[in-house]
């Protein structure tokens, strides 16, 4: 409540208070007193008189001052202002109940083991519906996540409303108060009525963001009645951040915990990794502060979405946090060597193997790429659950490999084909039909001298070469090519990624099913070119593996989202059997052109995938961090009173009560004065004189 004065200048009349004071001080003692003889008796009488004035006249003085003060204040026109519904007509008409089922309403009302704020609000709402006069149109709107009415519109069937209310559950979304007020206002259709809002008013932004809707409510003469629900033991722990980073032992997950309560807490924290491993630790978080914890990830682990969980009984809805975890440890790559040679250095894949694993097999096992070298007859070792990429180098007869390579690529695997002197164009065109990015023709000499044709600098806007925009791009120009196969591009999805300065294609890419095939038209050793001697060779090979899914354990996109936010994932026009899996199984999704739309309704890991193929996308979904902050924001009526004071600011005029109080004070002082005049004082006087 806020007091206000309509005429503050009238406070100048307070100078009139000096009148009673002057009257009581008019009698002053002489400055030169010399007692003698009978005057001593008179001095005792004077002392008795002063004693009477001090004890008996002070109440009279106070009543007179109060009466005069009340008159002066009444002249100033004082008002008492407080947020509320200032219009009597707003209490009638239809009633719209807005029920807050956002995440913050999951707070325990009286501490651990007690009912939640949402349960208390739903029970109170049932009682309010039962108390409505028969025939009163009413509706219920929930505004946790996205605001939505429980039925098609207003209804006088209160029993049906209560039945529908029984199906409302606590949500994990944010507070869509703006949407709730909008839906309620539209249901009233300009006919007036009242919005009853059952909420906790938690968070700094939800109420303040509703200023526009509150102004529209005032314009349409809609009443507003907030019903507040608070916990007697507010407090909450939440995970604000979880992020994977490289470390000495394969990597660590850094977690940031926040304590929104007034007491320090120690809670267990469990980090679940995509491979099934769980790491448990205990974290102590100071009151109103934060704590950082680091969890070591095993040296080898599948990529995907990890989950961090803490145990907070006061508000368990925000105890889960999802984060992306890349593949930790070696990505296994199968290398099919079509020309092993007499020595290791003479092998077709000598330089390729060292580019894949620069520090050898022991170093690759700790992270990076672990190549497995085999001959064409060892293609049976190809395992889609283990290998991510296949390199096929200068294999003379590819037909026996097609049965293993085709389903591998279709399911999302990556295939890199390099050519050489063992290759015949007609064998590849027939044996790898459906996989080759382009039809091969006979090999041709490149360049006009023994050095060969120089390589054109790659386009760094392409994803494969984007890292080279920061340096290393120029080393491609130092690579020379003496010989390469010719190609016939039919335009069926093939893209030339690298070529000579004269335009001869060197590296061609094509998407096949869920996977991709890349074709080097020359060799990856020193037979036909010298790219393997350039500084760009090793990062290019590593980048190829990463682009084809070896680095992350899958070629799918990695996305971050919040509960209640609609997502659209590009899946291609041919992906008819694509599905979405969430924390509780299958998630409803709709096709929209070449995309798939769905809305996650709870935190956790979501995967968009085809049967038997790596995920098209990993989505780490978390709750709105604003909902974890349980501190009360601005009150709904207080903000409404700021926006539309004429509708939501009650003014109580005080000048009338002040005048009545002044009259009462005058009557009281008159009665007190009359009583004091009739009161016997003989015994008091005798006692004073005897003293």
Beta strands, then each sheet from edge to edge (+ up, - down):
strand 1: 2-5
strand 2: 78-83
strand 3: 95-99
strand 4: 138-142
strand 5: 148-149
strand 6: 193-199
strand 7: 222-228
strand 8: 237-245
strand 9: 252-259
strand 10: 265-272
strand 11: 278-285
strand 12: 290-296
strand 13: 304-310
strand 14: 320-325
strand 15: 330-337
strand 16: 368-374
strand 17: 387-393
strand 18: 414-418
strand 19: 439-445
strand 20: 453-454
strand 21: 480-481
strand 22: 483-488
strand 23: 495-499
strand 24: 505-512
strand 25: 515-520
strand 26: 557-562
strand 27: 566-570
strand 28: 579-582
strand 29: 585-586
strand 30: 590-592
strand 31: 595-599
strand 32: 604-609
strand 33: 617-622
strand 34: 649-653
sheet 1: 1+ 2- 34+
sheet 2: 5+ 4- 3- 6- 7-
sheet 3: 8+ 9- 12+
sheet 4: 11+ 10- 13+ 14-
sheet 5: 16+ 15+ 17+ 18+ 25+ 24- 23+
sheet 6: 19+ 22-
sheet 7: 20+ 21-
sheet 8: 26+ 33+ 32- 28+ 29-
sheet 9: 27+ 31- 30+
end
